Amino acid sequence: MPNVVALLAPLLIGCVASSPKPQQHVDTIIRAAPTSQPSLDTLAGIRFPEQHGNFTRRESQQVSESQFKVLYTDEDSGVILTYTLLDIINSDLTVLEENINNYVEKFFENLETVKINNYRNYSEFSFVSKQDKFIVLANKNSLKGKWKIIRYSKINNLNKYTIEHNIVTAYRKMILYIVIIYTDHITQQVRDGSRESPPLDTLLDIHKAFAREMLEPTRTFLQ
C-alpha cells in the first residue's frame, strides 16, 4: 500500500511493515470444491483474477446456487480481502417488489444483527463507523455502497485488535459484499503506551484510505 503509506507516513510508521502473517479465519476462508456447473462469477461475466494488486487469490467457491465467494490475502501486510456475490433472484431472501437497493439496505442492516449476536466471541467490540457511504470504482461505472467499520479483539487473543470493513453494494442486479480484515496496529500501540491516540476523525481517515487503496484494483475486473 505504498500510496497510502506515503500520504500518511507520520501516522502509519510501523503499522503495515510489522503486520504478522495472516491467520486462517475459519469463518472467512471458503474451501474450493470441484463442480461441473457454471459458477456465479462466470454467469455474471466476472473473473476474479489470481493477482489483485498486492493480494493473491487463495480460496474461491460456488457456495450455493445463489452465492459465490472468493478470498484474497496479502502475505506481507497480513490483510484478508473477501468478495461475496449474492444472486437475489435465486437466494433465500424474501422476494420484494422494490428495486435492488432495497435488498442492499436489508442485507446491510442484517449485518449489525449478526455481529451483535456473536458478541460472545469478542472481548471488545465496537462499530467505529456504522453508516458511511462508499464508492466502489468499476471499469465502466462507480458502484455506490454502504459501509460499516468495526473494531474488535477476540476472547482467544485479547491483545490483538482487528479492523473489519463491511461494504455492501449492488452489482448487476446482485448484492456484492466486500469484507476487509487486518490488524489495527494503531489501537495496539495506543493501548501499550507507545503512541498517542489520534483523533477519531483522523483514525477513520487512515482506515478509509487503507480500504480505498486495497480496493483500487477492482476497477480492472468489475465491469
C-alpha positions as CSV (number, residue, x, y, z in Angstrom):
1,M,0.0,0.0,0.0
2,P,2.7,2.5,-1.0
3,N,0.5,5.4,-1.9
4,V,-1.3,5.3,1.5
5,V,1.9,5.0,3.4
6,A,3.4,7.9,1.5
7,L,0.5,10.1,2.3
8,L,0.1,9.1,5.9
9,A,3.6,8.2,6.9
10,P,3.7,10.2,10.1
11,L,0.7,8.3,11.4
12,L,1.4,4.9,9.9
13,I,5.1,4.2,10.8
14,G,5.3,0.6,11.7
15,C,1.6,-0.1,11.1
16,V,2.0,-2.1,7.9
17,A,5.6,-3.3,7.9
18,S,5.2,-5.0,11.3
19,S,2.0,-6.9,10.4
20,P,2.1,-10.6,11.1
21,K,1.3,-13.3,8.5
22,P,-2.4,-13.7,8.0
23,Q,-4.1,-16.4,10.1
24,Q,-6.7,-18.6,8.7
25,H,-10.2,-17.4,9.8
26,V,-12.4,-20.5,9.8
27,D,-15.5,-18.2,9.4
28,T,-14.0,-16.5,6.4
29,I,-12.0,-18.9,4.3
30,I,-14.1,-20.9,1.8
31,R,-12.7,-24.2,0.7
32,A,-12.8,-24.7,-3.0
33,A,-14.9,-27.7,-4.3
34,P,-14.9,-29.0,-7.8
35,T,-18.2,-28.6,-9.7
36,S,-19.4,-29.2,-13.2
37,Q,-21.9,-26.3,-13.0
38,P,-21.0,-22.8,-14.3
39,S,-20.0,-20.7,-11.3
40,L,-21.8,-17.5,-10.4
41,D,-18.7,-15.5,-11.4
42,T,-18.9,-16.9,-14.9
43,L,-22.7,-16.4,-15.2
44,A,-22.2,-12.8,-14.0
45,G,-19.5,-12.2,-16.6
46,I,-16.8,-11.5,-14.0
47,R,-13.5,-13.3,-13.5
48,F,-11.7,-12.7,-10.2
49,P,-8.0,-12.6,-11.1
50,E,-5.3,-14.7,-9.5
51,Q,-3.5,-11.4,-8.5
52,H,-5.3,-8.4,-7.1
53,G,-2.8,-5.7,-6.5
54,N,-0.7,-6.9,-3.6
55,F,-3.3,-9.7,-3.0
56,T,-3.1,-13.3,-4.1
57,R,-6.3,-15.3,-4.6
58,R,-6.3,-18.2,-2.1
59,E,-9.8,-19.6,-2.0
60,S,-12.9,-19.5,-4.2
61,Q,-16.1,-21.4,-4.2
62,Q,-19.6,-21.6,-5.5
63,V,-21.2,-21.8,-2.1
64,S,-24.7,-22.3,-3.4
65,E,-26.8,-21.7,-6.4
66,S,-27.1,-18.0,-5.4
67,Q,-23.7,-17.4,-3.7
68,F,-20.1,-17.2,-4.8
69,K,-17.1,-16.2,-2.6
70,V,-13.5,-15.5,-3.4
71,L,-10.8,-14.7,-0.8
72,Y,-7.5,-12.9,-1.3
73,T,-4.6,-12.4,1.1
74,D,-1.6,-10.1,1.2
75,E,1.2,-12.1,2.7
76,D,3.3,-9.1,3.5
77,S,0.7,-7.0,5.4
78,G,-1.5,-9.8,6.7
79,V,-4.7,-8.4,5.2
80,I,-7.6,-10.6,4.2
81,L,-10.0,-9.4,1.5
82,T,-13.2,-11.3,0.6
83,Y,-15.8,-10.8,-2.1
84,T,-19.2,-12.4,-2.0
85,L,-21.7,-12.2,-4.9
86,L,-25.3,-12.9,-3.9
87,D,-27.9,-13.5,-6.7
88,I,-31.1,-12.3,-5.0
89,I,-33.3,-14.0,-7.6
90,N,-32.1,-17.4,-6.5
91,S,-31.4,-16.6,-2.9
92,D,-33.4,-17.2,0.2
93,L,-34.1,-13.5,0.7
94,T,-37.7,-12.6,0.9
95,V,-38.9,-11.5,-2.5
96,L,-39.7,-7.8,-2.6
97,E,-41.2,-5.7,-5.3
98,E,-38.8,-2.9,-4.7
99,N,-35.5,-2.5,-6.6
100,I,-32.1,-3.9,-5.8
101,N,-31.2,-1.0,-3.5
102,N,-33.9,-2.3,-1.0
103,Y,-32.1,-5.6,-0.9
104,V,-28.8,-3.9,-0.3
105,E,-30.3,-1.9,2.6
106,K,-31.8,-5.1,4.1
107,F,-28.6,-7.0,3.8
108,F,-26.6,-4.1,5.3
109,E,-29.0,-3.8,8.3
110,N,-28.8,-7.5,9.0
111,L,-25.0,-7.4,9.3
112,E,-25.3,-5.4,12.5
113,T,-27.7,-8.0,14.0
114,V,-25.3,-10.9,13.0
115,K,-22.3,-9.2,14.5
116,I,-24.0,-8.3,17.8
117,N,-25.4,-11.8,18.1
118,N,-21.8,-13.1,18.0
119,Y,-20.6,-10.7,20.8
120,R,-19.6,-13.7,23.0
121,N,-16.6,-14.2,20.7
122,Y,-15.2,-10.8,21.4
123,S,-13.5,-9.3,24.5
124,E,-14.0,-5.8,22.9
125,F,-16.4,-4.8,20.1
126,S,-17.4,-1.5,18.7
127,F,-18.8,0.0,15.5
128,V,-16.2,2.7,14.8
129,S,-18.4,3.9,11.9
130,K,-21.8,2.5,11.1
131,Q,-23.4,4.4,8.3
132,D,-20.7,5.6,5.9
133,K,-21.1,5.7,2.1
134,F,-18.5,4.1,-0.1
135,I,-18.0,4.2,-3.9
136,V,-16.5,1.0,-5.4
137,L,-14.7,2.0,-8.6
138,A,-15.5,-0.2,-11.5
139,N,-14.3,-0.4,-15.1
140,K,-17.3,1.3,-16.7
141,N,-19.1,3.0,-13.7
142,S,-18.9,3.6,-10.0
143,L,-20.9,1.4,-7.5
144,K,-22.3,3.2,-4.6
145,G,-22.1,1.2,-1.4
146,K,-23.0,1.2,2.3
147,W,-20.1,0.8,4.7
148,K,-19.5,-0.2,8.3
149,I,-16.2,-0.2,10.1
150,I,-15.8,-2.5,13.1
151,R,-13.0,-2.8,15.7
152,Y,-12.7,-5.8,18.0
153,S,-10.4,-8.1,19.9
154,K,-11.4,-11.7,20.5
155,I,-11.6,-13.7,23.6
156,N,-8.9,-16.1,22.5
157,N,-6.5,-13.2,21.6
158,L,-7.1,-10.3,23.9
159,N,-4.1,-8.3,22.8
160,K,-4.8,-8.4,19.0
161,Y,-7.0,-5.6,17.8
162,T,-8.7,-6.0,14.4
163,I,-10.4,-3.7,12.0
164,E,-13.1,-5.1,9.8
165,H,-14.6,-3.2,6.9
166,N,-18.0,-4.4,5.6
167,I,-19.1,-2.9,2.3
168,V,-22.4,-3.7,0.5
169,T,-23.3,-2.5,-2.9
170,A,-25.5,-3.5,-5.9
171,Y,-23.7,-5.2,-8.9
172,R,-25.6,-6.4,-12.0
173,K,-28.8,-6.9,-10.0
174,M,-26.9,-8.8,-7.4
175,I,-25.5,-8.0,-4.0
176,L,-21.8,-7.5,-3.8
177,Y,-20.5,-7.9,-0.2
178,I,-16.9,-7.0,0.4
179,V,-15.0,-7.6,3.7
180,I,-11.5,-6.3,4.5
181,I,-9.8,-7.6,7.7
182,Y,-6.5,-6.5,9.2
183,T,-4.7,-5.9,12.5
184,D,-5.3,-2.5,14.0
185,H,-1.7,-1.6,14.9
186,I,-2.7,1.9,15.8
187,T,-5.0,0.9,18.6
188,Q,-2.5,-1.7,19.8
189,Q,0.3,0.9,20.0
190,V,-2.1,3.3,21.9
191,R,-3.0,0.6,24.4
192,D,0.6,-0.4,25.1
193,G,1.5,3.3,25.5
194,S,4.0,3.5,22.6
195,R,2.0,6.3,20.8
196,E,-0.7,8.8,21.5
197,S,-4.2,8.2,20.3
198,P,-5.1,10.2,17.1
199,P,-8.5,11.9,16.9
200,L,-11.3,9.7,15.8
201,D,-11.7,11.5,12.5
202,T,-8.0,11.1,11.8
203,L,-8.2,7.4,12.7
204,L,-11.2,6.9,10.4
205,D,-9.4,8.8,7.6
206,I,-6.5,6.4,7.9
207,H,-8.7,3.3,7.8
208,K,-10.7,4.6,4.9
209,A,-7.5,5.4,3.0
210,F,-6.4,1.8,3.6
211,A,-9.7,0.4,2.3
212,R,-9.7,2.5,-0.8
213,E,-6.1,1.6,-1.6
214,M,-6.8,-2.1,-1.2
215,L,-9.9,-2.0,-3.4
216,E,-8.3,0.1,-6.2
217,P,-7.5,-3.0,-8.4
218,T,-11.3,-3.9,-8.5
219,R,-11.7,-1.3,-11.3
220,T,-9.8,-3.7,-13.6
221,F,-12.2,-6.6,-13.4
222,L,-15.6,-5.2,-12.2
223,Q,-17.4,-4.1,-15.4
